[in-house]
Amino acid sequence: MKEITQSKSKHFATGLAALAAFTLTTVAQAKENTLYERLGGKKAITAVMDEFVGRVAADARINSYFAAAAADPQRLASLKMKLVDQICQASGGPCKYMGKYMKTAHMGMGIVGEQCGALVGDLVGALDKFKVGEKEKSELLGALGPMKSDIVEK
């Protein structure tokens, strides 16, 4: 009887150790997911950027800055691709943003804080449409936030 009890205790302890190892591995894997992965990868980022560009084009507060790109399908496609790459890279994805530095791209445009805020609002609206979680939204905005000082001139 003592041997059976010891055997059960040994199996229980082994099972408990395996469960603990599985749980710790699962928790570690969950922590390893990048923002890029949690956003849904490049396909999801592309969908959000398509929505975002549409919102910007309809936003009278800022759409004049994008009129030339919106009028030329090739430039518009290039802009969208750069936005996708920028978000992909900023969120820990495999993409490399190959566009201009933000300061160079926006130099002389006279962008003010309210206009930058309008752009961020359009991005938040696009993220909300696709039901991006508050944590991911906050992390993404935090990753993009430092660009504001390179974009806003006044």
Order of alpha helices (4+ residues) and beta strands (2+ residues): alpha-alpha-alpha-alpha-alpha-alpha-alpha-alpha-alpha
